[in-house]
């Protein structure tokens, strides 16, 4: 997590972000009513295809939210951070 971020949307923020981890809970629903009839007791962390936790980043300047990779790629391509 020691990667630099740069907001690809507002192109101003380099320091203030919220990190968002995704959780999933298995549920079974009634097909007629849509009511949840069973829910797993545990929540599971959503993982990427390579087994890493799925992480989204929200810019606290403009509220843009996307996958972490977009923010790290923007930091690599921003010449002001070199």
N, C-alpha and C positions, 0 to 999 in steps of 0.2 A: 504494500500500500504506500510505499515511499515513491510515488510517481507524481510528477507535476500535473496540474490541471489548468486548463484555460477554457473559459466558456466560449463555445463555438457560435453562440447566438448573439449575446451582447458584446462579445469581444473586448470586454473591459475587466472582468473579474478574474483574478489570479489567486485569491486567498480564501474566500468565504463560500463554503459548500456544505450541503447536507448529504450524507451517505445513506442510502436506502437499501436495505437487504430485503429480499422477497421471501415470504413464507407461504406454504400451501397446506391446506387441510382437506383430506378426502371426505366427501359427503355423498350421500345417496338421497335423491329427491323423488317425491311422488310425481309420476308423469302427468297426472291430470291437474293437480293443484300447484305443483312447484314447491310445495312445502318440504323442508328437510326432514327426512324420516330417520336418518342415521348420520352421525358425524364422528370421525376419528377423534380420540382424546388428545392426540399429539399433533403438533404442527411440524412440518418438515421444511428445512431450508431449501429453496430452489437452487439447483446447481446448473452451471453451464455444461456444455458437452464435454469439456475437459475436466470436469469434476470440481471446478472452483465455484465459490458462492456467487450467485448472480447479484451484481451490484449496480444500482443506478445512482446517479449523482444529480443533485438539484443545485443550481446556481442560486445563491442567496441574494444576488443583486437583481436578477431579472426573473427568477423562478423557472427558468428553462430546466427541464428534466429529461435525461436520456441515459443510455448505457454508459458505463465508465469509459469504455473504449473511445467514444467520441471526444470526451474531455481530454484524455491522454494524447490522442492523435492531434487535437488542436494545439496542445502545448508543444508537441514536437515540431509542428509546422509554423509556430509563431516566432518570428525572428526577434521579438523584444525579450524573449526569455533566454536567449543564447548568451 
